Amino acid sequence: MKYIILTTLLLLAGCTSWQNPSLDMSVNRSERFAADRAQCRERAQKQTNAAPDNDLPQRTYSQDQDLSTKESKAFQRCMSAKGWIKK
């Protein structure tokens, strides 16, 4: 039973993608996505101070998870602001 649940979760997790319905058809969507994703990742790391550094041994697991969650939310807000929708 747990293999069925695990397989279902993996399939559902792999079905999401970013789409931008507001982009013009003349724009290369994959290039625009790559540029926006890189910019949003950098912005999210700067906002949350999550850029890799040498303080890993000083942070606890829960602090590291909180930081990762904040970075993920900042990334999603940035992508949404640029018109990308997660479907």
C-alpha beads as a LAMMPS data file, in Angstrom:
LAMMPS data file: protein, C-alpha beads

87 atoms
86 bonds

1 atom types
1 bond types

-500.0 500.0 xlo xhi
-500.0 500.0 ylo yhi
-500.0 500.0 zlo zhi

Masses

1 110.0

Atoms # bond

1 1 1 0.000 0.000 0.000
2 1 1 2.781 2.450 0.844
3 1 1 4.345 1.895 -2.601
4 1 1 1.094 2.942 -4.265
5 1 1 0.910 6.093 -2.158
6 1 1 4.575 6.893 -2.769
7 1 1 4.199 6.381 -6.522
8 1 1 1.105 8.599 -6.608
9 1 1 2.876 11.375 -4.704
10 1 1 5.885 11.218 -7.007
11 1 1 3.685 11.402 -10.085
12 1 1 1.741 14.360 -8.743
13 1 1 4.893 16.198 -7.714
14 1 1 6.332 15.787 -11.203
15 1 1 3.239 17.227 -12.891
16 1 1 3.783 20.843 -11.884
17 1 1 5.441 23.320 -14.177
18 1 1 5.774 27.073 -14.514
19 1 1 3.768 28.723 -17.290
20 1 1 3.441 32.356 -18.295
21 1 1 0.257 33.051 -20.260
22 1 1 1.078 36.756 -20.595
23 1 1 4.185 36.198 -22.752
24 1 1 3.996 37.108 -26.419
25 1 1 4.292 34.214 -28.867
26 1 1 7.432 35.778 -30.395
27 1 1 9.298 35.400 -27.093
28 1 1 11.340 32.260 -26.531
29 1 1 9.640 30.925 -23.409
30 1 1 12.437 28.603 -22.309
31 1 1 15.054 31.366 -22.467
32 1 1 12.790 33.794 -20.630
33 1 1 12.021 31.169 -17.970
34 1 1 15.717 30.401 -17.459
35 1 1 16.548 34.103 -17.097
36 1 1 13.638 34.802 -14.736
37 1 1 14.381 31.679 -12.664
38 1 1 18.041 32.646 -12.244
39 1 1 17.138 36.196 -11.285
40 1 1 14.474 35.053 -8.804
41 1 1 16.808 32.498 -7.211
42 1 1 19.455 35.155 -6.686
43 1 1 16.900 37.621 -5.324
44 1 1 15.416 35.023 -2.954
45 1 1 18.857 34.103 -1.611
46 1 1 19.691 37.761 -0.990
47 1 1 16.342 38.474 0.705
48 1 1 16.626 35.534 3.076
49 1 1 20.424 35.517 3.486
50 1 1 20.343 31.912 2.261
51 1 1 23.366 32.168 0.021
52 1 1 25.842 29.366 0.688
53 1 1 28.480 30.266 3.226
54 1 1 30.563 28.661 5.947
55 1 1 28.033 28.818 8.804
56 1 1 26.459 25.398 8.165
57 1 1 27.829 23.797 11.338
58 1 1 26.398 26.659 13.406
59 1 1 22.785 26.286 12.187
60 1 1 20.429 23.651 13.504
61 1 1 18.316 21.454 11.267
62 1 1 15.133 23.393 12.034
63 1 1 16.860 26.722 11.339
64 1 1 18.087 25.376 8.023
65 1 1 14.572 24.163 7.126
66 1 1 13.015 27.513 8.079
67 1 1 15.543 29.297 5.907
68 1 1 14.817 26.965 3.008
69 1 1 11.067 27.526 3.369
70 1 1 11.498 31.307 3.417
71 1 1 13.728 31.135 0.349
72 1 1 11.196 28.982 -1.500
73 1 1 8.340 31.380 -0.701
74 1 1 10.407 34.383 -1.789
75 1 1 11.245 32.597 -5.054
76 1 1 7.586 31.803 -5.722
77 1 1 6.549 35.407 -5.020
78 1 1 9.207 36.663 -7.433
79 1 1 8.139 34.263 -10.183
80 1 1 4.479 35.197 -9.664
81 1 1 5.388 38.882 -9.926
82 1 1 6.992 38.176 -13.296
83 1 1 3.777 36.526 -14.520
84 1 1 4.725 32.876 -14.078
85 1 1 2.011 30.543 -12.771
86 1 1 2.654 27.127 -11.290
87 1 1 0.358 24.569 -12.926

Bonds

1 1 1 2
2 1 2 3
3 1 3 4
4 1 4 5
5 1 5 6
6 1 6 7
7 1 7 8
8 1 8 9
9 1 9 10
10 1 10 11
11 1 11 12
12 1 12 13
13 1 13 14
14 1 14 15
15 1 15 16
16 1 16 17
17 1 17 18
18 1 18 19
19 1 19 20
20 1 20 21
21 1 21 22
22 1 22 23
23 1 23 24
24 1 24 25
25 1 25 26
26 1 26 27
27 1 27 28
28 1 28 29
29 1 29 30
30 1 30 31
31 1 31 32
32 1 32 33
33 1 33 34
34 1 34 35
35 1 35 36
36 1 36 37
37 1 37 38
38 1 38 39
39 1 39 40
40 1 40 41
41 1 41 42
42 1 42 43
43 1 43 44
44 1 44 45
45 1 45 46
46 1 46 47
47 1 47 48
48 1 48 49
49 1 49 50
50 1 50 51
51 1 51 52
52 1 52 53
53 1 53 54
54 1 54 55
55 1 55 56
56 1 56 57
57 1 57 58
58 1 58 59
59 1 59 60
60 1 60 61
61 1 61 62
62 1 62 63
63 1 63 64
64 1 64 65
65 1 65 66
66 1 66 67
67 1 67 68
68 1 68 69
69 1 69 70
70 1 70 71
71 1 71 72
72 1 72 73
73 1 73 74
74 1 74 75
75 1 75 76
76 1 76 77
77 1 77 78
78 1 78 79
79 1 79 80
80 1 80 81
81 1 81 82
82 1 82 83
83 1 83 84
84 1 84 85
85 1 85 86
86 1 86 87
